[in-house]
Amino acid sequence: MAKLTIEDLKRIKEETAKSTCLRDGDANVKITVHMGTCGIAAGSREVMNALMEEMAEADRQDIQVFTSGCMGMCSSEPNVTVEIQNNEPIVYQLMDPTKMRQVFQRHALLGEVQTDFVLAKM
């Protein structure tokens, strides 16, 4: 395997930043499902599956879905963060597939924060 140069690393960093940055791409909405070990044990896989089903039905190209590790708030898992361009990120707690569908339909698509599930505003 070829060794990476500093230039290669810089190029990879720039490409990754472009593909994951909410404001630099065509995405208006970024949804992150926190899937650390505690999140997976609490049901984040099922939450992700529900989100992916909703994404397929909505067929929206301006919404990006990501996964991340644990937020350090294991007792509130599964956690999902929704970021809509020009709005503060919202972290939802104790998510399940039904709640995820509601958050997607109401918050991601319509911009209505679902306050019953909110853990924090960033």
N, C-alpha and C positions, 0 to 999 in steps of 0.2 A: 504494500500500500504506500502510495506517495505521501511524503510529508507535506503538511500544510504550511504555507508561508504566512507572514503577517498580513500581506495583501489579500490572501485567500480568506483569512479570518475576518478582515474588515469587510470584504465583499459579502461574506455569509451573514455577518451581523447586519449590514444594510438591507440585504434581501429579506431577512427575517423580520426586521423592524417594519419594513414596508408591508409585508403580508400580515402582520399582526396588529398594526397600529390602527385604531378605530378612525382617526381623523385623516389619515393619509390615503386611505383606500376609498372604495365605493360604498363601504359599509356605513350605515347610519346607526346600527344597533350591534352591540357586542354582548353576547351572553356567555358567561363562564360558569361551568359546573365544576365545583371543587371536588376532586376525586382522589383525595389522599386515602390512606388505609381506613381511617375512621369514617370518612364519607362513604366509601364503598361498602363498609360493614353496615352503615346506616341506611343504605339504599340508593346511593347516587347513580348506580348503573341503571336502575329502573327510571329514575328521574331523567337521565340522559336519553334513554330509549323513548320516553314520552316526548321529550323535546325534539328529537329527530323525526318522530312521526308528525308532529305539528309543523316542523320546518318543511317536510315533504308536501304536506297539504297546502301550506301557505305559498310555496314556490316563490319566496322572496330572495332576491339576490343581494339585497342590502343588509342582510343580517348574517353575522359571523358567529359561529359557536366555537368555544375553546374549552379545554379542560385545564385544571391546575391542581396543585397539591393542596394539602390541608392549610386552612387559614389560622390554625391554632385555637379554634373554637369548637372542639370536638363535641361538646354537649349540645351544640345547635345544628349538627350535621343532619342531613345533607344541606349544604349551602349553595346558593346560586347567586351570582352577581349579574345585574343587568345594567348596561351602560348605553344610554341613548345620547347621541351627539348633542353637545351643548347643554347637557343636564348632568347632575351629580350621579355617580354610580349608586345603585341600591343593592344591598345584600339581603337576600331572603334566607330565612332559616327554616329548619324542620320541614324541608320540602318532600313531597311525594309526587307520584305521577299526576294526580288530579290537580294539585296546587300548581305544578309546573305548567300544565295546560292552561290554567287560568292566568298565570303570570304571563305566559307567552301571548295569549289572546288579548288580554287587557293591557298589560304594560308594554311588551315589545311591539305590538301592532298598533295600539291606540294611545300609548303614552300615559295610561292611568296606573299609578303606583298602587299596588295591592297592600295597603298598610297593615292588614291583619297578619301578614307573613314577614314583615320587615324586621330584620335584625339591626341594621345600621344604614345610615346614609353617609357616604364617604366625603 
